[in-house]
Amino acid sequence: GELLAPYRARIMLSIRPQHQFVESYYLQSIQQGRHESFDQWYARLDLDALSLRPVVDKLHEVFGPEHVDVIDFRSIQGGQEAYIADFFRRIDPRHTFDIEYAAMRNPSISDKGLQMALAANPHLRSGPERKLMRTFLQKHFSNVRYPRPVLLSDDEKQALRDRYGAEYEALVSRRVPVAADERKA
């Protein structure tokens, strides 16, 4: 916070609902080479520690709430171009250009890709081997081509929504206004 104090720092934190975050985090760990089942991994998870409020509160404390903008990751459902355009408009509303960004980065693996990764990952010994597997699965077995894995049951998702939904909505509903001097910059 002190290092950025002389600048017009703006902290952009993109968050997703806990049930989506949990599933995404698990799949990312599999893409990085882990190989335990979702049920094993989820059983060890501390569901009381999934609040995003402490992270946002600490950012507010360090940088000031006027410098922290929390972005609802669900807005990416409108497409990555719209998500990126909104990001730039949050920095400066004068950014009204259309974003053309067709490249897909870091796609998630599909159910079929997950099953392949769970079978192959225990046999991969090095970072380069894990990266080759991840690249292969993302290219040929991503959720763009095949169905997403079903990890949490509807009841588990609802339990996380019941526990954290109101907090989440409160965090993403507050928009940080752009200061007059930032609009002129």
PyMOL CGO cylinders between C-alpha atoms (Angstrom):
from pymol import cmd
from pymol.cgo import CYLINDER

trace = [
    CYLINDER, 0.00, 0.00, 0.00, 2.76, 2.45, 0.89, 0.3, 1, 1, 1, 1, 1, 1,
    CYLINDER, 2.76, 2.45, 0.89, 4.65, 1.72, -2.33, 0.3, 1, 1, 1, 1, 1, 1,
    CYLINDER, 4.65, 1.72, -2.33, 1.58, 2.50, -4.44, 0.3, 1, 1, 1, 1, 1, 1,
    CYLINDER, 1.58, 2.50, -4.44, 0.40, 5.49, -2.40, 0.3, 1, 1, 1, 1, 1, 1,
    CYLINDER, 0.40, 5.49, -2.40, 2.01, 8.10, -4.70, 0.3, 1, 1, 1, 1, 1, 1,
    CYLINDER, 2.01, 8.10, -4.70, 0.24, 6.57, -7.71, 0.3, 1, 1, 1, 1, 1, 1,
    CYLINDER, 0.24, 6.57, -7.71, -3.41, 6.30, -8.67, 0.3, 1, 1, 1, 1, 1, 1,
    CYLINDER, -3.41, 6.30, -8.67, -3.39, 2.58, -7.99, 0.3, 1, 1, 1, 1, 1, 1,
    CYLINDER, -3.39, 2.58, -7.99, -6.58, 0.70, -8.67, 0.3, 1, 1, 1, 1, 1, 1,
    CYLINDER, -6.58, 0.70, -8.67, -6.87, -2.84, -7.41, 0.3, 1, 1, 1, 1, 1, 1,
    CYLINDER, -6.87, -2.84, -7.41, -9.06, -5.05, -9.59, 0.3, 1, 1, 1, 1, 1, 1,
    CYLINDER, -9.06, -5.05, -9.59, -10.11, -8.28, -7.92, 0.3, 1, 1, 1, 1, 1, 1,
    CYLINDER, -10.11, -8.28, -7.92, -12.18, -10.70, -9.95, 0.3, 1, 1, 1, 1, 1, 1,
    CYLINDER, -12.18, -10.70, -9.95, -14.06, -13.23, -7.84, 0.3, 1, 1, 1, 1, 1, 1,
    CYLINDER, -14.06, -13.23, -7.84, -16.49, -16.03, -8.53, 0.3, 1, 1, 1, 1, 1, 1,
    CYLINDER, -16.49, -16.03, -8.53, -19.12, -17.66, -6.32, 0.3, 1, 1, 1, 1, 1, 1,
    CYLINDER, -19.12, -17.66, -6.32, -17.64, -20.21, -3.95, 0.3, 1, 1, 1, 1, 1, 1,
    CYLINDER, -17.64, -20.21, -3.95, -19.21, -23.24, -5.62, 0.3, 1, 1, 1, 1, 1, 1,
    CYLINDER, -19.21, -23.24, -5.62, -17.71, -22.19, -8.96, 0.3, 1, 1, 1, 1, 1, 1,
    CYLINDER, -17.71, -22.19, -8.96, -14.38, -21.30, -7.35, 0.3, 1, 1, 1, 1, 1, 1,
    CYLINDER, -14.38, -21.30, -7.35, -14.11, -24.68, -5.61, 0.3, 1, 1, 1, 1, 1, 1,
    CYLINDER, -14.11, -24.68, -5.61, -14.73, -26.58, -8.84, 0.3, 1, 1, 1, 1, 1, 1,
    CYLINDER, -14.73, -26.58, -8.84, -12.38, -24.36, -10.83, 0.3, 1, 1, 1, 1, 1, 1,
    CYLINDER, -12.38, -24.36, -10.83, -9.61, -24.59, -8.23, 0.3, 1, 1, 1, 1, 1, 1,
    CYLINDER, -9.61, -24.59, -8.23, -9.83, -28.37, -8.17, 0.3, 1, 1, 1, 1, 1, 1,
    CYLINDER, -9.83, -28.37, -8.17, -9.70, -28.63, -11.97, 0.3, 1, 1, 1, 1, 1, 1,
    CYLINDER, -9.70, -28.63, -11.97, -6.75, -26.25, -12.09, 0.3, 1, 1, 1, 1, 1, 1,
    CYLINDER, -6.75, -26.25, -12.09, -4.91, -28.43, -9.55, 0.3, 1, 1, 1, 1, 1, 1,
    CYLINDER, -4.91, -28.43, -9.55, -5.54, -31.45, -11.76, 0.3, 1, 1, 1, 1, 1, 1,
    CYLINDER, -5.54, -31.45, -11.76, -4.23, -29.55, -14.78, 0.3, 1, 1, 1, 1, 1, 1,
    CYLINDER, -4.23, -29.55, -14.78, -1.10, -28.83, -12.72, 0.3, 1, 1, 1, 1, 1, 1,
    CYLINDER, -1.10, -28.83, -12.72, -0.55, -32.56, -12.12, 0.3, 1, 1, 1, 1, 1, 1,
    CYLINDER, -0.55, -32.56, -12.12, -2.47, -33.57, -9.01, 0.3, 1, 1, 1, 1, 1, 1,
    CYLINDER, -2.47, -33.57, -9.01, -4.44, -36.77, -9.24, 0.3, 1, 1, 1, 1, 1, 1,
    CYLINDER, -4.44, -36.77, -9.24, -6.72, -37.24, -6.26, 0.3, 1, 1, 1, 1, 1, 1,
    CYLINDER, -6.72, -37.24, -6.26, -10.44, -37.56, -6.83, 0.3, 1, 1, 1, 1, 1, 1,
    CYLINDER, -10.44, -37.56, -6.83, -12.68, -34.57, -6.27, 0.3, 1, 1, 1, 1, 1, 1,
    CYLINDER, -12.68, -34.57, -6.27, -14.42, -36.32, -3.37, 0.3, 1, 1, 1, 1, 1, 1,
    CYLINDER, -14.42, -36.32, -3.37, -11.08, -36.94, -1.59, 0.3, 1, 1, 1, 1, 1, 1,
    CYLINDER, -11.08, -36.94, -1.59, -9.99, -33.34, -2.15, 0.3, 1, 1, 1, 1, 1, 1,
    CYLINDER, -9.99, -33.34, -2.15, -13.35, -31.84, -1.17, 0.3, 1, 1, 1, 1, 1, 1,
    CYLINDER, -13.35, -31.84, -1.17, -13.54, -33.90, 2.04, 0.3, 1, 1, 1, 1, 1, 1,
    CYLINDER, -13.54, -33.90, 2.04, -10.39, -32.11, 3.29, 0.3, 1, 1, 1, 1, 1, 1,
    CYLINDER, -10.39, -32.11, 3.29, -11.62, -28.64, 2.35, 0.3, 1, 1, 1, 1, 1, 1,
    CYLINDER, -11.62, -28.64, 2.35, -12.52, -26.29, 5.21, 0.3, 1, 1, 1, 1, 1, 1,
    CYLINDER, -12.52, -26.29, 5.21, -15.87, -24.94, 4.05, 0.3, 1, 1, 1, 1, 1, 1,
    CYLINDER, -15.87, -24.94, 4.05, -15.74, -22.31, 6.82, 0.3, 1, 1, 1, 1, 1, 1,
    CYLINDER, -15.74, -22.31, 6.82, -12.65, -20.77, 5.23, 0.3, 1, 1, 1, 1, 1, 1,
    CYLINDER, -12.65, -20.77, 5.23, -14.16, -19.89, 1.85, 0.3, 1, 1, 1, 1, 1, 1,
    CYLINDER, -14.16, -19.89, 1.85, -15.28, -16.37, 2.69, 0.3, 1, 1, 1, 1, 1, 1,
    CYLINDER, -15.28, -16.37, 2.69, -13.90, -13.72, 0.37, 0.3, 1, 1, 1, 1, 1, 1,
    CYLINDER, -13.90, -13.72, 0.37, -14.76, -10.94, 2.82, 0.3, 1, 1, 1, 1, 1, 1,
    CYLINDER, -14.76, -10.94, 2.82, -11.36, -11.10, 4.66, 0.3, 1, 1, 1, 1, 1, 1,
    CYLINDER, -11.36, -11.10, 4.66, -9.50, -10.67, 1.36, 0.3, 1, 1, 1, 1, 1, 1,
    CYLINDER, -9.50, -10.67, 1.36, -11.59, -7.68, 0.32, 0.3, 1, 1, 1, 1, 1, 1,
    CYLINDER, -11.59, -7.68, 0.32, -11.43, -6.17, 3.83, 0.3, 1, 1, 1, 1, 1, 1,
    CYLINDER, -11.43, -6.17, 3.83, -7.61, -6.44, 3.82, 0.3, 1, 1, 1, 1, 1, 1,
    CYLINDER, -7.61, -6.44, 3.82, -7.41, -4.81, 0.39, 0.3, 1, 1, 1, 1, 1, 1,
    CYLINDER, -7.41, -4.81, 0.39, -9.66, -1.99, 1.65, 0.3, 1, 1, 1, 1, 1, 1,
    CYLINDER, -9.66, -1.99, 1.65, -7.46, -1.60, 4.72, 0.3, 1, 1, 1, 1, 1, 1,
    CYLINDER, -7.46, -1.60, 4.72, -4.21, -1.49, 2.73, 0.3, 1, 1, 1, 1, 1, 1,
    CYLINDER, -4.21, -1.49, 2.73, -5.28, 0.50, -0.33, 0.3, 1, 1, 1, 1, 1, 1,
    CYLINDER, -5.28, 0.50, -0.33, -8.52, 2.19, 0.73, 0.3, 1, 1, 1, 1, 1, 1,
    CYLINDER, -8.52, 2.19, 0.73, -11.97, 1.12, -0.47, 0.3, 1, 1, 1, 1, 1, 1,
    CYLINDER, -11.97, 1.12, -0.47, -11.97, 3.85, -3.12, 0.3, 1, 1, 1, 1, 1, 1,
    CYLINDER, -11.97, 3.85, -3.12, -9.09, 2.02, -4.84, 0.3, 1, 1, 1, 1, 1, 1,
    CYLINDER, -9.09, 2.02, -4.84, -10.52, -1.51, -4.78, 0.3, 1, 1, 1, 1, 1, 1,
    CYLINDER, -10.52, -1.51, -4.78, -12.95, -2.74, -7.40, 0.3, 1, 1, 1, 1, 1, 1,
    CYLINDER, -12.95, -2.74, -7.40, -14.38, -6.24, -7.02, 0.3, 1, 1, 1, 1, 1, 1,
    CYLINDER, -14.38, -6.24, -7.02, -15.46, -7.76, -10.33, 0.3, 1, 1, 1, 1, 1, 1,
    CYLINDER, -15.46, -7.76, -10.33, -18.08, -10.48, -10.62, 0.3, 1, 1, 1, 1, 1, 1,
    CYLINDER, -18.08, -10.48, -10.62, -16.43, -13.23, -12.66, 0.3, 1, 1, 1, 1, 1, 1,
    CYLINDER, -16.43, -13.23, -12.66, -19.89, -14.47, -13.67, 0.3, 1, 1, 1, 1, 1, 1,
    CYLINDER, -19.89, -14.47, -13.67, -19.94, -11.55, -16.12, 0.3, 1, 1, 1, 1, 1, 1,
    CYLINDER, -19.94, -11.55, -16.12, -17.60, -13.58, -18.34, 0.3, 1, 1, 1, 1, 1, 1,
    CYLINDER, -17.60, -13.58, -18.34, -20.69, -15.55, -19.33, 0.3, 1, 1, 1, 1, 1, 1,
    CYLINDER, -20.69, -15.55, -19.33, -21.35, -12.64, -21.70, 0.3, 1, 1, 1, 1, 1, 1,
    CYLINDER, -21.35, -12.64, -21.70, -18.10, -13.58, -23.44, 0.3, 1, 1, 1, 1, 1, 1,
    CYLINDER, -18.10, -13.58, -23.44, -14.48, -12.85, -22.72, 0.3, 1, 1, 1, 1, 1, 1,
    CYLINDER, -14.48, -12.85, -22.72, -14.48, -9.79, -24.98, 0.3, 1, 1, 1, 1, 1, 1,
    CYLINDER, -14.48, -9.79, -24.98, -17.30, -8.18, -22.98, 0.3, 1, 1, 1, 1, 1, 1,
    CYLINDER, -17.30, -8.18, -22.98, -15.55, -9.12, -19.73, 0.3, 1, 1, 1, 1, 1, 1,
    CYLINDER, -15.55, -9.12, -19.73, -12.26, -7.53, -20.83, 0.3, 1, 1, 1, 1, 1, 1,
    CYLINDER, -12.26, -7.53, -20.83, -14.06, -4.42, -22.15, 0.3, 1, 1, 1, 1, 1, 1,
    CYLINDER, -14.06, -4.42, -22.15, -15.84, -4.03, -18.80, 0.3, 1, 1, 1, 1, 1, 1,
    CYLINDER, -15.84, -4.03, -18.80, -12.49, -4.38, -17.02, 0.3, 1, 1, 1, 1, 1, 1,
    CYLINDER, -12.49, -4.38, -17.02, -11.02, -1.49, -19.04, 0.3, 1, 1, 1, 1, 1, 1,
    CYLINDER, -11.02, -1.49, -19.04, -14.13, 0.65, -18.58, 0.3, 1, 1, 1, 1, 1, 1,
    CYLINDER, -14.13, 0.65, -18.58, -13.79, 0.20, -14.83, 0.3, 1, 1, 1, 1, 1, 1,
    CYLINDER, -13.79, 0.20, -14.83, -10.30, 1.65, -15.07, 0.3, 1, 1, 1, 1, 1, 1,
    CYLINDER, -10.30, 1.65, -15.07, -11.40, 4.49, -17.30, 0.3, 1, 1, 1, 1, 1, 1,
    CYLINDER, -11.40, 4.49, -17.30, -14.95, 4.91, -18.64, 0.3, 1, 1, 1, 1, 1, 1,
    CYLINDER, -14.95, 4.91, -18.64, -13.51, 6.51, -21.79, 0.3, 1, 1, 1, 1, 1, 1,
    CYLINDER, -13.51, 6.51, -21.79, -12.49, 3.03, -22.94, 0.3, 1, 1, 1, 1, 1, 1,
    CYLINDER, -12.49, 3.03, -22.94, -15.36, 2.40, -25.30, 0.3, 1, 1, 1, 1, 1, 1,
    CYLINDER, -15.36, 2.40, -25.30, -13.53, 0.45, -27.96, 0.3, 1, 1, 1, 1, 1, 1,
    CYLINDER, -13.53, 0.45, -27.96, -14.61, -3.05, -28.87, 0.3, 1, 1, 1, 1, 1, 1,
    CYLINDER, -14.61, -3.05, -28.87, -12.31, -5.80, -27.73, 0.3, 1, 1, 1, 1, 1, 1,
    CYLINDER, -12.31, -5.80, -27.73, -11.45, -8.45, -30.29, 0.3, 1, 1, 1, 1, 1, 1,
    CYLINDER, -11.45, -8.45, -30.29, -9.68, -11.18, -28.41, 0.3, 1, 1, 1, 1, 1, 1,
    CYLINDER, -9.68, -11.18, -28.41, -10.49, -14.52, -29.93, 0.3, 1, 1, 1, 1, 1, 1,
    CYLINDER, -10.49, -14.52, -29.93, -7.64, -16.45, -28.32, 0.3, 1, 1, 1, 1, 1, 1,
    CYLINDER, -7.64, -16.45, -28.32, -8.79, -18.87, -25.63, 0.3, 1, 1, 1, 1, 1, 1,
    CYLINDER, -8.79, -18.87, -25.63, -6.37, -18.98, -22.71, 0.3, 1, 1, 1, 1, 1, 1,
    CYLINDER, -6.37, -18.98, -22.71, -6.23, -21.75, -20.15, 0.3, 1, 1, 1, 1, 1, 1,
    CYLINDER, -6.23, -21.75, -20.15, -9.48, -23.56, -21.02, 0.3, 1, 1, 1, 1, 1, 1,
    CYLINDER, -9.48, -23.56, -21.02, -10.74, -25.95, -18.40, 0.3, 1, 1, 1, 1, 1, 1,
    CYLINDER, -10.74, -25.95, -18.40, -10.75, -29.65, -18.99, 0.3, 1, 1, 1, 1, 1, 1,
    CYLINDER, -10.75, -29.65, -18.99, -13.95, -31.53, -19.72, 0.3, 1, 1, 1, 1, 1, 1,
    CYLINDER, -13.95, -31.53, -19.72, -15.24, -34.57, -17.89, 0.3, 1, 1, 1, 1, 1, 1,
    CYLINDER, -15.24, -34.57, -17.89, -13.44, -36.76, -20.41, 0.3, 1, 1, 1, 1, 1, 1,
    CYLINDER, -13.44, -36.76, -20.41, -10.25, -34.72, -19.95, 0.3, 1, 1, 1, 1, 1, 1,
    CYLINDER, -10.25, -34.72, -19.95, -10.53, -35.00, -16.17, 0.3, 1, 1, 1, 1, 1, 1,
    CYLINDER, -10.53, -35.00, -16.17, -10.78, -38.80, -16.34, 0.3, 1, 1, 1, 1, 1, 1,
    CYLINDER, -10.78, -38.80, -16.34, -7.73, -38.92, -18.60, 0.3, 1, 1, 1, 1, 1, 1,
    CYLINDER, -7.73, -38.92, -18.60, -5.75, -36.59, -16.31, 0.3, 1, 1, 1, 1, 1, 1,
    CYLINDER, -5.75, -36.59, -16.31, -6.64, -38.62, -13.21, 0.3, 1, 1, 1, 1, 1, 1,
    CYLINDER, -6.64, -38.62, -13.21, -5.32, -41.74, -14.96, 0.3, 1, 1, 1, 1, 1, 1,
    CYLINDER, -5.32, -41.74, -14.96, -2.20, -40.16, -16.45, 0.3, 1, 1, 1, 1, 1, 1,
    CYLINDER, -2.20, -40.16, -16.45, -1.05, -37.66, -13.80, 0.3, 1, 1, 1, 1, 1, 1,
    CYLINDER, -1.05, -37.66, -13.80, 0.34, -40.24, -11.33, 0.3, 1, 1, 1, 1, 1, 1,
    CYLINDER, 0.34, -40.24, -11.33, 2.75, -41.36, -14.05, 0.3, 1, 1, 1, 1, 1, 1,
    CYLINDER, 2.75, -41.36, -14.05, 4.07, -37.92, -14.96, 0.3, 1, 1, 1, 1, 1, 1,
    CYLINDER, 4.07, -37.92, -14.96, 7.39, -37.16, -13.27, 0.3, 1, 1, 1, 1, 1, 1,
    CYLINDER, 7.39, -37.16, -13.27, 8.46, -33.69, -14.35, 0.3, 1, 1, 1, 1, 1, 1,
    CYLINDER, 8.46, -33.69, -14.35, 7.07, -30.22, -14.89, 0.3, 1, 1, 1, 1, 1, 1,
    CYLINDER, 7.07, -30.22, -14.89, 7.60, -30.44, -18.65, 0.3, 1, 1, 1, 1, 1, 1,
    CYLINDER, 7.60, -30.44, -18.65, 5.70, -33.75, -18.78, 0.3, 1, 1, 1, 1, 1, 1,
    CYLINDER, 5.70, -33.75, -18.78, 2.80, -32.25, -16.80, 0.3, 1, 1, 1, 1, 1, 1,
    CYLINDER, 2.80, -32.25, -16.80, 2.77, -29.20, -19.07, 0.3, 1, 1, 1, 1, 1, 1,
    CYLINDER, 2.77, -29.20, -19.07, 2.63, -31.38, -22.19, 0.3, 1, 1, 1, 1, 1, 1,
    CYLINDER, 2.63, -31.38, -22.19, -0.30, -33.33, -20.74, 0.3, 1, 1, 1, 1, 1, 1,
    CYLINDER, -0.30, -33.33, -20.74, -2.12, -30.13, -19.74, 0.3, 1, 1, 1, 1, 1, 1,
    CYLINDER, -2.12, -30.13, -19.74, -1.61, -28.62, -23.21, 0.3, 1, 1, 1, 1, 1, 1,
    CYLINDER, -1.61, -28.62, -23.21, -2.82, -31.82, -24.87, 0.3, 1, 1, 1, 1, 1, 1,
    CYLINDER, -2.82, -31.82, -24.87, -5.95, -32.06, -22.70, 0.3, 1, 1, 1, 1, 1, 1,
    CYLINDER, -5.95, -32.06, -22.70, -6.78, -28.38, -23.09, 0.3, 1, 1, 1, 1, 1, 1,
    CYLINDER, -6.78, -28.38, -23.09, -6.41, -28.60, -26.85, 0.3, 1, 1, 1, 1, 1, 1,
    CYLINDER, -6.41, -28.60, -26.85, -8.31, -31.85, -27.43, 0.3, 1, 1, 1, 1, 1, 1,
    CYLINDER, -8.31, -31.85, -27.43, -10.47, -32.47, -24.35, 0.3, 1, 1, 1, 1, 1, 1,
    CYLINDER, -10.47, -32.47, -24.35, -11.50, -29.06, -23.01, 0.3, 1, 1, 1, 1, 1, 1,
    CYLINDER, -11.50, -29.06, -23.01, -14.97, -28.06, -21.90, 0.3, 1, 1, 1, 1, 1, 1,
    CYLINDER, -14.97, -28.06, -21.90, -15.27, -26.24, -25.21, 0.3, 1, 1, 1, 1, 1, 1,
    CYLINDER, -15.27, -26.24, -25.21, -15.57, -29.62, -26.97, 0.3, 1, 1, 1, 1, 1, 1,
    CYLINDER, -15.57, -29.62, -26.97, -17.00, -31.87, -24.29, 0.3, 1, 1, 1, 1, 1, 1,
    CYLINDER, -17.00, -31.87, -24.29, -19.29, -31.48, -21.25, 0.3, 1, 1, 1, 1, 1, 1,
    CYLINDER, -19.29, -31.48, -21.25, -17.92, -29.98, -18.06, 0.3, 1, 1, 1, 1, 1, 1,
    CYLINDER, -17.92, -29.98, -18.06, -17.27, -32.38, -15.22, 0.3, 1, 1, 1, 1, 1, 1,
    CYLINDER, -17.27, -32.38, -15.22, -20.02, -32.60, -12.61, 0.3, 1, 1, 1, 1, 1, 1,
    CYLINDER, -20.02, -32.60, -12.61, -18.12, -32.21, -9.35, 0.3, 1, 1, 1, 1, 1, 1,
    CYLINDER, -18.12, -32.21, -9.35, -20.47, -30.75, -6.76, 0.3, 1, 1, 1, 1, 1, 1,
    CYLINDER, -20.47, -30.75, -6.76, -23.98, -32.08, -6.36, 0.3, 1, 1, 1, 1, 1, 1,
    CYLINDER, -23.98, -32.08, -6.36, -26.90, -29.65, -6.60, 0.3, 1, 1, 1, 1, 1, 1,
    CYLINDER, -26.90, -29.65, -6.60, -27.27, -29.89, -2.81, 0.3, 1, 1, 1, 1, 1, 1,
    CYLINDER, -27.27, -29.89, -2.81, -23.59, -29.09, -2.23, 0.3, 1, 1, 1, 1, 1, 1,
    CYLINDER, -23.59, -29.09, -2.23, -23.79, -26.10, -4.56, 0.3, 1, 1, 1, 1, 1, 1,
    CYLINDER, -23.79, -26.10, -4.56, -26.90, -24.86, -2.81, 0.3, 1, 1, 1, 1, 1, 1,
    CYLINDER, -26.90, -24.86, -2.81, -25.27, -25.25, 0.61, 0.3, 1, 1, 1, 1, 1, 1,
    CYLINDER, -25.27, -25.25, 0.61, -22.37, -23.04, -0.53, 0.3, 1, 1, 1, 1, 1, 1,
    CYLINDER, -22.37, -23.04, -0.53, -24.81, -20.52, -2.03, 0.3, 1, 1, 1, 1, 1, 1,
    CYLINDER, -24.81, -20.52, -2.03, -26.79, -20.47, 1.22, 0.3, 1, 1, 1, 1, 1, 1,
    CYLINDER, -26.79, -20.47, 1.22, -23.63, -19.97, 3.25, 0.3, 1, 1, 1, 1, 1, 1,
    CYLINDER, -23.63, -19.97, 3.25, -21.87, -17.37, 1.07, 0.3, 1, 1, 1, 1, 1, 1,
    CYLINDER, -21.87, -17.37, 1.07, -24.36, -16.06, -1.51, 0.3, 1, 1, 1, 1, 1, 1,
    CYLINDER, -24.36, -16.06, -1.51, -25.46, -12.88, 0.28, 0.3, 1, 1, 1, 1, 1, 1,
    CYLINDER, -25.46, -12.88, 0.28, -21.87, -11.97, 1.14, 0.3, 1, 1, 1, 1, 1, 1,
    CYLINDER, -21.87, -11.97, 1.14, -20.79, -12.58, -2.45, 0.3, 1, 1, 1, 1, 1, 1,
    CYLINDER, -20.79, -12.58, -2.45, -23.55, -10.40, -3.89, 0.3, 1, 1, 1, 1, 1, 1,
    CYLINDER, -23.55, -10.40, -3.89, -22.68, -7.60, -1.46, 0.3, 1, 1, 1, 1, 1, 1,
    CYLINDER, -22.68, -7.60, -1.46, -19.02, -7.73, -2.50, 0.3, 1, 1, 1, 1, 1, 1,
    CYLINDER, -19.02, -7.73, -2.50, -19.71, -7.54, -6.24, 0.3, 1, 1, 1, 1, 1, 1,
    CYLINDER, -19.71, -7.54, -6.24, -22.53, -4.99, -6.09, 0.3, 1, 1, 1, 1, 1, 1,
    CYLINDER, -22.53, -4.99, -6.09, -20.35, -2.07, -4.97, 0.3, 1, 1, 1, 1, 1, 1,
    CYLINDER, -20.35, -2.07, -4.97, -18.80, -0.20, -7.90, 0.3, 1, 1, 1, 1, 1, 1,
    CYLINDER, -18.80, -0.20, -7.90, -15.85, 2.07, -7.30, 0.3, 1, 1, 1, 1, 1, 1,
    CYLINDER, -15.85, 2.07, -7.30, -16.37, 5.41, -9.03, 0.3, 1, 1, 1, 1, 1, 1,
    CYLINDER, -16.37, 5.41, -9.03, -13.60, 6.74, -11.21, 0.3, 1, 1, 1, 1, 1, 1,
    CYLINDER, -13.60, 6.74, -11.21, -12.17, 9.94, -9.71, 0.3, 1, 1, 1, 1, 1, 1,
    CYLINDER, -12.17, 9.94, -9.71, -12.30, 13.12, -11.80, 0.3, 1, 1, 1, 1, 1, 1,
    CYLINDER, -12.30, 13.12, -11.80, -8.50, 13.24, -12.08, 0.3, 1, 1, 1, 1, 1, 1,
    CYLINDER, -8.50, 13.24, -12.08, -8.46, 9.66, -13.36, 0.3, 1, 1, 1, 1, 1, 1,
    CYLINDER, -8.46, 9.66, -13.36, -11.02, 10.50, -16.08, 0.3, 1, 1, 1, 1, 1, 1,
    CYLINDER, -11.02, 10.50, -16.08, -8.75, 13.29, -17.30, 0.3, 1, 1, 1, 1, 1, 1,
    CYLINDER, -8.75, 13.29, -17.30, -5.57, 11.23, -17.25, 0.3, 1, 1, 1, 1, 1, 1,
]
cmd.load_cgo(trace, "trace")
